[in-house]
Amino acid sequence: MDFIREQERNCLEIGKERVTVDLLINKMQECIFQTELELQENEVQLDEMDKLLSRYQANYIDFSKGPEQIPLRPSSYRTFLKLLISADQSTAQCNDLKEELKAYNEEAIVRLESPNLVTRIMDYHLSAITGLEKKLDKLHKLTNQVIKSYNKICRKVKINSLSTKCTRHRAKIMKDKRYNGPRPTTARYKF
């Protein structure tokens, strides 16, 4: 029983660790999802900035200098650079999180043996309990047979209870009924 309790404690500890790891994975997935949303927003903003830049370029072309030189306004150029840097950082964060998830998945695959072990232990306990149930049912049937036999003997000998004293006369009646009646069979039962 100590071994069983120890295994149950181990299973509970593994379950608690699994819950914390599952929470960590959920948080990481939320973070990745949030990062992907930010990347999409950044891409949309980059597209908008590109459109703005093309409008500015169309408006600020100095035809005297030629079409190769297109002046940009400093404020829009800075915003555009900030968006590019933010997109690069978000991509790096997303890649780092993906690498961490891959490493965790590889560790989880290695640890898949433990749930199989727990399942085997539970199956063993279940079979032991089933065997005990069958033996208890058999014992219950035998007990019922003993009770029926006792009640039958009490009716034959006219004994009301176990507290009734057995006198010589009554013992002689029981002996005569036993030897004159059918011989009782002796049954051997295995438990």
N, C-alpha and C positions, 0 to 999 in steps of 0.2 A: 504494500500500500504506500510505503514511503516513496518508492520509485515512481508510482503513478502520480502522487502529489507533486513530486519534483518535476515530472514531465509536464503536469498541468501548469505549474509556475513558469516553467520555461516557455510553454506555449503562450501564456498570458504576456510574458515579457516580450516575446517576439511579436505578438499582436500589437502591443503598445508601440514598439519601435516601428512597426509597419505603418501604424496610424500616423506617426510623426513624419515618416518618409513620404507617405501619401500627401500629407499637408504640404510638405516642402515641394513636392512635384506639382501640386495644384497651384501653389504660389508662383513657381517658375513658369508654369503654363500661362498663368494670368499675366505675368511680366512679359513673356514672349508675345502674347496676344496684344498687350498694350503697346509694346515696341513696334509690332507690325502695323498697328493703327497709326502710331506716330509717323512711321515711315510712309504710309499711304498719304497722311496729311502733308508731310513734307514734300512728297512727289507732286501732290496737287498744288501746293504753294510754289514749288519750282516751276511747274507748268505755267502758273499765273505770272510768276516773275519773268519767265521767258517771253510770254505774250507782252508784258509791260515793257520789257527790254526791246522787243522788236518794234513796239509802238514808239518808244523813245528814240530808237535808232531812226525810224522813219521820220520823226519830227525834227531831229537835231542833225540831220545830215548837212554838212557844210559843203555845198557843191563847188565852192571855189577851191577847196583843198582836194577834192576828188572823193570818189565813193569808198576808198579803202579806209579812210580815217573817220570813225564814227565816235563821237564823244558820248560818254555816259555820265549821268549825274551821280555824284558820290554817294548820296543816301541810298539810292536803289542798288548800286553796286555793292555796298556794304551789306545790305539786307540779303542780297543774292549770295554773297560769300558766307554769311552766317547760316543760311539755309543749307548750303553745300556742306559746311563743317558739321552741322547738326545731323544731316543725313548720314555722313560718314561715321559719326559716333554711334548713331542708332544701329547702323549695320554691324559695326564691331560688337556692340552689346548683344545683338541678336545672334551673331555667330558664336560668341562666347557661351551664351545660354544653350545653344544647340549642342556644342561640344560637351558641356556639363551633362546634358540629358543623355547623350550617347554614352558617356562614361558610366552614368548611373544605370542605364539599361544593361550594359555589359555586366556590372556588378550584380544586378538583380537576376540576370540569367544564371549566374554562377550559384546564387543562393536559392534556386528553385528546388534544390534537394530537400530543404527543411520542410516545406509543406507536404511533400510526399511522405516524409518520415512521420510527421504528425498524423497523416491520414492512415498510415499503416498501424500506428499505435492505437488509434481510435478503432480501427477494424478489429484488432486483436482484443481490445477490451469489450467490444460489442459481441464478439464470438464467445468470450468467456462468460459474459452476462447471459447470453442466450443459453449456453450450456447449463449454467446454474438454474435458470428458469425451468428448463426441462427436468432437471433433477428435483427441484422443489415441487413441480407438478406431479412427478412420480411419487414422491414422498407423501404428498397430499392424498393421492389415490390410495396408497397403502394405509394411511391413517384412517381414511374413511372405511376401508375394509375391516380394519381392527375394531373401529367403533361399531360397525354393523355386526361383526362376530360377537363382540361383548354384549350388545343389546339382545342378540339372539340367545346367547347363553343365559343371560339374566331372565329372559322370558321363560326359558325351559326350566330353569331351576327355581324360578320365582324369587329372585333376589331383587329387592327394591333399589339398593345402592351398595356401594363398597363398604359402608359402615355396618351393614348387616353382618352379624356374627355367624360364622359357619359352625353349627353344632355337629356332633357325631352323626346324628340321624340325617341331617341335611347333606353332610359329606358322603354318607353311604348312598343317598339318592343320586347325588351327582356322579358318583363312581359307577353306579348301576346304569345310569343313563348313558354314560360315556362308553361303557363296554357293551351294552346291549344295543345301542344305536349305531348308526354308521360311523366307521372309523374316520376321524378327522385327518385331512391331508396336511402334511407339513410342507409349506412352500418356502423356498429360499429366495430372498430378494436381494438384489444388488443395489447399492446406493452409489 
